[in-house]
Amino acid sequence: MNKRLHLSIAHMGNNEQKYVQEAFDQNWVAPLGPNVDKFEEVVAEYSERKAAAALSSGTSGLHLALKLLDVQQGDAVFCSSLTFIASANPIVYEKATPVFIDSERDTWNMSPLALERALKEAAEAGQLPKAVIIVNLYGQVAKMDELIALCDSYDVPVIEDSAESLGSLYKGRKSGSFGKFSVFSFNGNKIITTSGGGMLLADDEELIKKARFLSTQARDAALHYQHSEIGYNYRMSNVCAGIGRGQMEVLEDRVKRRREIFDMYARELKDVKGISLMPELEGTKSNRWLTAMTIDSELTHVTPVELIEKLAEDNIESRPVWKPLHLQPVFEGTKFYPHDEDVAKYLFENGICLPSASIMTDEDVIFVCERVKAVLSVEHVNQ
């Protein structure tokens, strides 16, 4: 195949250019403006939240959530380990201490068992965390009932890192509707995009008002430039928000297509021994942002890295599952609470993400499946 099959790539709809053109026609090309206001309104309504702040990234949303929870130097913040490093970097921005919580196999997300153990130990030591960041991996929502109940029992606020799960459902509720705060990412590889950007959401409108204030350099209400607090340049531009407005109009179509792609992989690979696709918890609906699976190398005689390298020869982009944060060099020595075994490490060592872009054709998906089966069958013969 000559064309590149990307892991995940932007997929534009029909109206993004219209809203961007409006920004140019009105000369609203800087941060703030009508597109920003409307984008916030649409995302908050869709996510069943009362208010939202459009920002430059999902990372900035997590950072502001921690600021608004008064996380300071020396505080602990619990965080899912199996995630992109952006979930934990804001903890370090505030000189707080990250504590990483393992995954469990039903969702690949934060383990209630490990979280319960971590909270109990922290309470006995009189050092409860200031917050718990629960990540929804690859579109699959975590076990929110159990996790939030645990946090509520210790009066610890939850930040739902739903960067990868816009459009997903948990027991009829939208991803992004859980916790004191929630965060979306609109990076170029997400299920919908604003080129770059994010959103912070909450049901407390005053907190979101404060987030907007902090995200625009914390400028006081004065005629001159006066600042009583340290702020940040975190606001989304009116141009990017125009892209986001158009993308929200096609979100359900993008979720539908990503799920179709996952289902096609499942059908085409169902008879391949040693392959297990990422599960979907009963009562939930994943947006299937990425199709992820594990490979039993003892059965296939192929490691995920070997398969990735072979697929690359056919211009197919695939990647390992996120490397757990407790195994990252920058977080060496950080406290980690395992599930029973180290599930996050197992998923990293045995996991692979396949091309999942909603712009892929059925033929593209079948081609990837054929190449996966060809690699595995050749290796079996060689064994």
C-alpha positions as CSV (number, residue, x, y, z in Angstrom):
1,M,0.0,0.0,0.0
2,N,1.4,3.4,-1.0
3,K,-0.7,5.6,1.3
4,R,0.2,5.9,4.9
5,L,-2.3,4.4,7.4
6,H,-2.1,6.6,10.4
7,L,-2.9,5.6,14.0
8,S,-5.3,8.5,14.4
9,I,-5.6,11.5,12.2
10,A,-7.9,14.6,11.9
11,H,-11.2,14.1,10.0
12,M,-12.9,17.3,9.1
13,G,-16.6,17.7,8.5
14,N,-18.6,20.3,6.4
15,N,-18.8,23.4,8.6
16,E,-15.4,23.9,10.2
17,Q,-14.3,26.3,7.4
18,K,-17.5,28.2,7.7
19,Y,-16.9,29.0,11.4
20,V,-13.3,29.7,10.9
21,Q,-14.2,32.1,8.0
22,E,-16.6,33.9,10.4
23,A,-13.7,34.5,12.8
24,F,-11.8,36.1,9.9
25,D,-14.8,38.1,8.7
26,Q,-15.3,39.4,12.2
27,N,-11.6,39.9,12.8
28,W,-11.8,37.6,15.9
29,V,-8.6,35.7,15.3
30,A,-7.1,36.1,18.8
31,P,-8.1,34.3,22.0
32,L,-11.7,34.8,23.0
33,G,-14.6,35.6,20.7
34,P,-18.0,34.2,19.6
35,N,-16.7,30.8,18.5
36,V,-15.1,30.3,21.9
37,D,-18.3,31.2,23.7
38,K,-20.4,28.9,21.5
39,F,-17.9,26.0,21.6
40,E,-17.9,26.1,25.4
41,E,-21.7,26.1,25.5
42,V,-22.0,23.2,23.0
43,V,-19.4,21.0,24.8
44,A,-20.9,21.7,28.3
45,E,-24.4,20.9,27.1
46,Y,-23.2,17.7,25.3
47,S,-21.3,16.6,28.4
48,E,-24.1,17.3,30.8
49,R,-22.0,19.9,32.6
50,K,-23.0,23.4,33.7
51,A,-19.9,25.3,32.5
52,A,-16.8,24.9,30.5
53,A,-13.6,26.8,29.7
54,A,-12.0,26.4,26.3
55,L,-8.2,26.2,26.7
56,S,-5.0,25.7,24.7
57,S,-4.7,22.0,25.7
58,G,-6.0,19.3,27.9
59,T,-2.9,19.6,29.9
60,S,-3.7,23.2,30.8
61,G,-7.1,22.0,31.9
62,L,-5.6,19.5,34.3
63,H,-3.2,22.2,35.6
64,L,-6.0,24.7,36.3
65,A,-8.1,22.0,38.0
66,L,-5.2,21.3,40.4
67,K,-4.8,25.1,41.0
68,L,-8.5,25.4,41.7
69,L,-8.2,22.6,44.2
70,D,-5.4,24.4,45.9
71,V,-2.8,21.7,45.2
72,Q,0.5,23.0,46.6
73,Q,4.1,21.9,47.1
74,G,4.3,18.7,49.2
75,D,0.7,17.7,48.6
76,A,0.0,14.2,47.1
77,V,-2.1,13.7,44.0
78,F,-3.1,10.1,43.0
79,C,-3.1,9.4,39.3
80,S,-3.7,6.5,36.9
81,S,-0.3,5.0,35.9
82,L,-1.3,3.7,32.5
83,T,-1.7,6.9,30.6
84,F,0.2,9.6,28.6
85,I,2.6,11.7,30.8
86,A,0.4,14.8,30.3
87,S,-2.0,13.3,33.0
88,A,0.7,13.7,35.6
89,N,2.9,16.6,34.5
90,P,0.6,19.3,36.0
91,I,1.1,17.6,39.4
92,V,4.8,18.3,39.1
93,Y,4.2,21.9,37.8
94,E,2.8,22.6,41.3
95,K,5.7,20.8,43.0
96,A,3.2,18.3,44.4
97,T,4.0,14.5,44.6
98,P,2.4,12.1,42.2
99,V,1.3,8.7,43.5
100,F,0.5,6.2,40.7
101,I,-2.4,3.7,40.8
102,D,-2.4,0.5,38.8
103,S,-4.9,-0.6,36.2
104,E,-7.3,-3.5,36.3
105,R,-8.1,-5.9,33.4
106,D,-11.8,-5.2,33.0
107,T,-11.3,-1.6,31.7
108,W,-7.4,-1.2,31.6
109,N,-8.2,1.8,33.8
110,M,-7.6,2.7,37.5
111,S,-8.1,-0.3,39.8
112,P,-10.6,0.2,42.6
113,L,-8.7,-2.4,44.6
114,A,-5.4,-0.5,44.3
115,L,-7.0,2.8,44.9
116,E,-8.8,1.5,48.1
117,R,-5.4,0.3,49.4
118,A,-3.7,3.6,48.6
119,L,-6.4,5.7,50.2
120,K,-6.5,3.5,53.3
121,E,-2.8,3.7,53.8
122,A,-2.8,7.5,53.2
123,A,-5.6,8.1,55.7
124,E,-3.8,6.0,58.3
125,A,-0.7,8.2,57.8
126,G,-2.7,11.4,57.9
127,Q,-1.6,12.2,54.3
128,L,-4.7,12.0,52.1
129,P,-4.2,13.2,48.6
130,K,-5.5,16.6,47.5
131,A,-7.1,15.0,44.4
132,V,-7.4,11.8,42.4
133,I,-6.9,12.0,38.6
134,I,-8.8,9.1,37.0
135,V,-8.0,8.5,33.3
136,N,-10.3,7.0,30.7
137,L,-7.9,5.1,28.5
138,Y,-8.4,4.9,24.7
139,G,-12.0,5.9,25.1
140,Q,-13.0,3.3,27.8
141,V,-14.5,4.9,30.9
142,A,-13.1,3.7,34.2
143,K,-15.3,2.0,36.9
144,M,-16.6,5.4,38.1
145,D,-19.2,4.1,40.6
146,E,-16.6,2.3,42.6
147,L,-13.8,4.8,42.2
148,I,-15.8,7.9,43.0
149,A,-17.5,6.1,46.0
150,L,-14.0,5.4,47.4
151,C,-12.9,9.0,46.9
152,D,-16.1,10.3,48.4
153,S,-15.7,8.1,51.5
154,Y,-12.4,9.9,52.2
155,D,-13.7,13.3,50.9
156,V,-11.1,13.5,48.2
157,P,-12.1,15.3,45.0
158,V,-11.9,13.6,41.6
159,I,-10.6,15.0,38.3
160,E,-11.9,13.0,35.3
161,D,-9.2,12.9,32.7
162,S,-11.5,12.3,29.7
163,A,-8.9,13.5,27.2
164,E,-9.4,10.4,25.1
165,S,-13.1,9.6,25.8
166,L,-15.3,12.4,24.4
167,G,-18.4,10.7,23.2
168,S,-18.2,7.6,25.5
169,L,-20.9,6.6,28.0
170,Y,-20.9,5.1,31.4
171,K,-24.2,3.6,32.6
172,G,-26.0,6.2,30.5
173,R,-23.9,9.2,31.6
174,K,-21.5,11.0,29.3
175,S,-17.8,10.8,29.8
176,G,-16.8,14.2,31.1
177,S,-19.7,14.4,33.5
178,F,-17.9,12.9,36.5
179,G,-15.9,14.4,39.3
180,K,-15.3,17.9,40.6
181,F,-13.7,18.6,37.3
182,S,-13.3,16.9,33.9
183,V,-11.0,17.6,31.0
184,F,-11.1,16.9,27.3
185,S,-8.3,17.1,24.7
186,F,-8.8,18.3,21.2
187,N,-5.3,17.5,20.0
188,G,-4.9,16.7,16.3
189,N,-5.0,12.9,17.0
190,K,-8.1,12.9,19.1
191,I,-11.6,11.7,18.1
192,I,-12.4,15.4,17.2
193,T,-9.9,18.2,17.1
194,T,-9.4,22.0,17.2
195,S,-5.9,21.5,15.8
196,G,-4.6,21.9,19.4
197,G,-6.8,22.6,22.4
198,G,-8.7,21.4,25.4
199,M,-11.6,22.0,27.7
200,L,-12.1,22.2,31.5
201,L,-15.6,21.4,32.7
202,A,-17.4,21.5,36.1
203,D,-20.8,22.0,37.6
204,D,-19.6,24.9,39.7
205,E,-19.9,27.9,37.4
206,E,-17.8,30.1,39.8
207,L,-14.9,27.7,39.5
208,I,-15.0,27.8,35.7
209,K,-15.2,31.6,35.9
210,K,-12.1,31.5,38.0
211,A,-10.4,29.1,35.5
212,R,-11.1,31.6,32.6
213,F,-9.6,34.4,34.7
214,L,-6.4,32.4,35.4
215,S,-6.2,31.3,31.8
216,T,-6.0,34.9,30.6
217,Q,-3.0,36.0,32.7
218,A,-5.2,36.6,35.8
219,R,-5.8,40.3,34.8
220,D,-7.8,42.2,37.5
221,A,-10.8,44.2,36.7
222,A,-8.9,47.5,36.3
223,L,-8.5,50.0,33.5
224,H,-4.7,49.5,33.6
225,Y,-3.0,46.1,33.6
226,Q,-3.1,45.0,37.2
227,H,-2.4,41.5,38.5
228,S,-3.0,40.2,42.0
229,E,-2.4,36.6,41.2
230,I,-0.1,34.6,38.8
231,G,-2.0,33.6,35.7
232,Y,-1.4,31.6,32.5
233,N,-1.7,32.1,28.8
234,Y,-4.0,29.1,28.4
235,R,-7.1,30.4,26.5
236,M,-8.2,28.9,23.2
237,S,-8.2,31.0,20.1
238,N,-11.4,32.0,18.4
239,V,-10.1,30.4,15.1
240,C,-9.4,27.0,16.8
241,A,-12.8,27.1,18.5
242,G,-14.4,27.6,15.1
243,I,-12.9,24.2,14.1
244,G,-14.2,22.7,17.3
245,R,-17.8,23.9,16.6
246,G,-17.7,22.2,13.3
247,Q,-16.2,19.0,14.8
248,M,-18.9,18.8,17.5
249,E,-21.5,18.6,14.7
250,V,-19.9,15.3,13.5
251,L,-18.8,13.8,16.8
252,E,-21.5,11.1,16.9
253,D,-20.5,10.1,13.3
254,R,-16.9,9.9,14.3
255,V,-17.7,7.7,17.4
256,K,-19.9,5.5,15.2
257,R,-17.1,5.0,12.6
258,R,-14.4,4.3,15.3
259,R,-16.7,1.6,16.8
260,E,-17.3,0.1,13.3
261,I,-13.5,0.0,12.8
262,F,-13.0,-1.8,16.1
263,D,-15.8,-4.2,15.4
264,M,-14.2,-5.0,12.0
265,Y,-10.8,-5.7,13.6
266,A,-12.6,-8.0,16.1
267,R,-14.3,-9.9,13.3
268,E,-11.3,-10.2,11.1
269,L,-8.9,-11.2,13.9
270,K,-11.3,-13.4,16.0
271,D,-9.7,-16.7,14.9
272,V,-6.1,-15.5,15.5
273,K,-4.8,-17.3,18.6
274,G,-3.0,-15.2,21.1
275,I,-4.8,-11.9,20.3
276,S,-7.2,-10.2,22.8
277,L,-8.8,-6.9,22.0
278,M,-9.3,-4.2,24.7
279,P,-12.5,-5.1,26.6
280,E,-15.6,-2.9,26.9
281,L,-17.1,-2.9,30.4
282,E,-20.8,-4.0,30.6
283,G,-23.0,-0.9,30.8
284,T,-20.5,1.3,29.1
285,K,-20.0,2.5,25.5
286,S,-16.4,3.3,24.5
287,N,-15.8,5.8,21.7
288,R,-13.0,3.3,20.6
289,W,-10.7,6.2,20.0
290,L,-7.9,3.7,19.4
291,T,-8.3,-0.1,18.8
292,A,-5.9,-1.7,21.2
293,M,-5.1,-5.3,21.8
294,T,-2.7,-7.6,23.7
295,I,-0.6,-10.3,22.1
296,D,0.4,-13.5,23.8
297,S,3.9,-13.9,22.5
298,E,4.1,-17.5,23.7
299,L,1.3,-18.4,21.4
300,T,2.1,-16.1,18.4
301,H,5.9,-16.2,18.7
302,V,5.7,-12.5,17.9
303,T,6.2,-9.6,20.3
304,P,4.2,-6.3,19.9
305,V,7.5,-4.5,19.0
306,E,8.2,-7.1,16.2
307,L,4.7,-6.7,14.9
308,I,4.9,-2.9,14.9
309,E,8.2,-3.1,13.0
310,K,6.7,-5.4,10.4
311,L,3.6,-3.3,9.9
312,A,5.8,-0.2,9.4
313,E,7.3,-1.9,6.4
314,D,3.8,-1.8,4.8
315,N,3.3,1.9,5.7
316,I,1.0,1.0,8.6
317,E,1.5,3.1,11.8
318,S,1.0,1.2,15.0
319,R,2.3,1.8,18.5
320,P,2.8,0.2,21.9
321,V,0.3,0.8,24.7
322,W,1.3,3.8,26.9
323,K,4.3,3.1,29.0
324,P,3.1,3.3,32.6
325,L,4.2,6.4,34.4
326,H,5.6,4.5,37.4
327,L,8.1,3.0,34.9
328,Q,9.1,6.3,33.3
329,P,12.7,7.5,34.1
330,V,11.4,10.9,35.1
331,F,9.2,9.3,37.8
332,E,11.7,6.8,39.1
333,G,11.2,6.0,42.7
334,T,7.6,7.3,42.8
335,K,5.2,5.4,44.9
336,F,3.0,2.9,43.0
337,Y,0.1,0.8,44.2
338,P,-0.4,-2.4,42.1
339,H,-3.7,-4.1,41.5
340,D,-2.6,-7.6,42.5
341,E,0.1,-8.0,40.0
342,D,1.4,-5.1,38.0
343,V,-1.4,-5.0,35.4
344,A,-0.2,-1.7,33.8
345,K,3.2,-3.2,33.1
346,Y,1.7,-6.3,31.6
347,L,-0.5,-4.2,29.3
348,F,2.4,-2.1,28.2
349,E,4.7,-5.1,27.5
350,N,2.0,-7.0,25.6
351,G,-0.2,-4.3,24.1
352,I,-0.4,-2.7,20.7
353,C,-2.6,0.1,19.2
354,L,-3.7,-0.4,15.6
355,P,-4.7,2.3,13.0
356,S,-8.1,3.6,14.1
357,A,-8.7,6.9,12.2
358,S,-12.4,7.5,11.4
359,I,-11.3,8.5,7.9
360,M,-10.1,4.9,7.2
361,T,-12.0,2.8,4.6
362,D,-13.2,-0.8,5.2
363,E,-10.5,-1.8,2.7
364,D,-7.9,0.0,4.8
365,V,-8.9,-2.0,7.9
366,I,-9.0,-5.3,6.1
367,F,-5.5,-4.6,4.7
368,V,-4.2,-4.0,8.2
369,C,-5.8,-7.3,9.4
370,E,-4.3,-9.2,6.5
371,R,-0.9,-7.9,7.2
372,V,-1.3,-8.8,11.0
373,K,-2.3,-12.3,10.1
374,A,0.4,-12.6,7.5
375,V,3.1,-11.6,10.0
376,L,1.8,-14.1,12.6
377,S,1.4,-16.9,10.2
378,V,4.9,-16.5,8.8
379,E,6.3,-16.5,12.3
380,H,4.3,-19.7,13.1
381,V,5.8,-21.4,10.1
382,N,9.3,-20.3,11.0
383,Q,8.8,-21.8,14.5
